[in-house]
Amino acid sequence: MKSIADWALNVAEQRGASYADLRIVEDRSRSLSTKNGKVGAASQAESLGIGIRVIANGAWGFAATDDLSRAGVEAAAARAVEIARASARVKEEDVRLAPEKAVTAEWLSAIEKDPFATSVEQNIDLLLRVDAELRAVVGVTLAEANMNFRREEQWFYSSVGADIHQTKYTTGAGYAAYAFEGGEIQKRSYPNSFGGQWQNRGYELIEEMNLVENARRVGEEAVALLKADQCPEGVFDLILDGTQLGLQIHESVGHPIELDRVLGMEANFAGTSFLTLDKLRNLRYGSDLVNVVADARAEHGPGLGTFGFDDEGVPAQCVPIITNGEFTGYLSSRETAHTIGETRSGGMVRAEGWNRLPMIRMTNVSIVPGEKRLTRAQLIADTDHAIEMETNKSWSIDDKRYNFQFSCEMGWEIKGGKRVRMLKNPSYSGITTEFWNAMDAICSRDEWVLWGTPNCGKGQPQQVMGTGHGASPARFRKIKIGSAYKGN
């Protein structure tokens, strides 16, 4: 790979680039699903290619190719410089990169069992056993299950001497049961909606999730929701489980802190941001209990936002985002660091693959658990009257990430510290800063889980990336609660 990199870097320098870096990426994936006792989809894919970034005349250029012959690589490097020169004609200012020491390094995500060492037949058999358990519940109309593996090996080189080799494994699985009755549909997912749970781990994650063992309960909950009471409407205290709180973090913290959105450099899919630069260290984002970090380090956990180095060769870091309720940090890059007075990138730049331009992406944007031991059961017991919600069903948030509404798969009414009735179609809405300032309790580390969001979209052409969100169940006071839709 080093010789391939030299071809690209030499041509970029000869053509006048002041800086160049490249990523050679070998990607392997397996995606399987079942639906109502049959295989829904089964695919395996492999790709290998190179993406080359350069700065020439103070502007970026990018080109990619899957032709790794010398001619193919040199042509791509030359094209990247040509694009940079063309971009320079309409630039507003020269690109300024925060300095970063070049390193030579190896990094491998920690796995116990190579997921690709398991057979497709073995994987499908497990999914079909889950499917059978779901459909054994009378009233379950539709059962869906999925399993996904990915191995991404990347070589990063730069014109200043970086030489970084990383290999990352991703494993994910989950399922859902649907119950139809008349014009009503209810759904329950495990262990989370929208694909289940995903982490940078091996097949051991699949084994730990106890997929078959939980299927019957999940099916029964889907059917029970058909007879459950509609969620009441009004202002109530709200308890969110960790899965829903993780998505709340993703949408109302993770996206608005992306500095390229704040600066107007990127506005596709998730819009811009209410977190203008004047709000840094000058905004009460949440209550004193709200502490959020963006942490890509392995010690944070095997999240989808965990790595050794980002796609600019910057080491993984932990950046405080919200500290005791105060807004303290953004997700930054080498190009944007200076706009917030930083002399170094936060190390948050990644690309979906070799043929996509790296951009600022969430790492593991997680809320810090409470210091005092508090379990979910204790949190409920300590609550006089509230609505508890779990597992996201849908969400809506404005393009500045300020006004939102979320609906969940299932709710419970809490009275006198006990669950008194199941509720269907629960939803809640609010304004980002008012919502986080309403948090008055959060469970401790033993309830904290690092959830994976594998399908975060950003950019044009679209890049779908994985992010991580650690969360414990938490309580919020006086939140607007309602039904996602009216029953008949």
ABEGO torsion letter per residue (X at the ends): XAAAAAAAAAAAAAAGBABBBBBBBBBBBBBBBBBGGBBABBBBBBBBBBBBBBBBGGBBBBBBBABABAAAAAAAAAAAAAAAAAAAAABABBBBBBBBBBBBBBBBBBBABBAAABBAAAAAAAAAAAAAAAAABBGBABBBBBBBBBBBBBBBBBAAGBBBBBBBBBBBBEBBBBBBBEABBBBBBOABBGGEBBBBBBAAAAAAAGAAAAAAAAAAAAAAAAABBBBBBEBBBBBBBAAAAAAAAAAAAAAAABAAAAAGABABGAEBBABBAAABGABBABBAABBBBBBABAAAEBBAABBABBAAGBBBBBBBABBGGBBABBBBBAAAAAAAGBABBAGABBBABAABBBBBBBBBBBBBBBABBBBAAAAAAABABBBBBBEBABBBBBAAGABBBBBBABBBBBBGGBBABBBBGBBBBEBAAAAAAABABBBBAAABBBBBBAABBBEOBBBBBBBBBBBBBBBBBGBBBBBABBBX
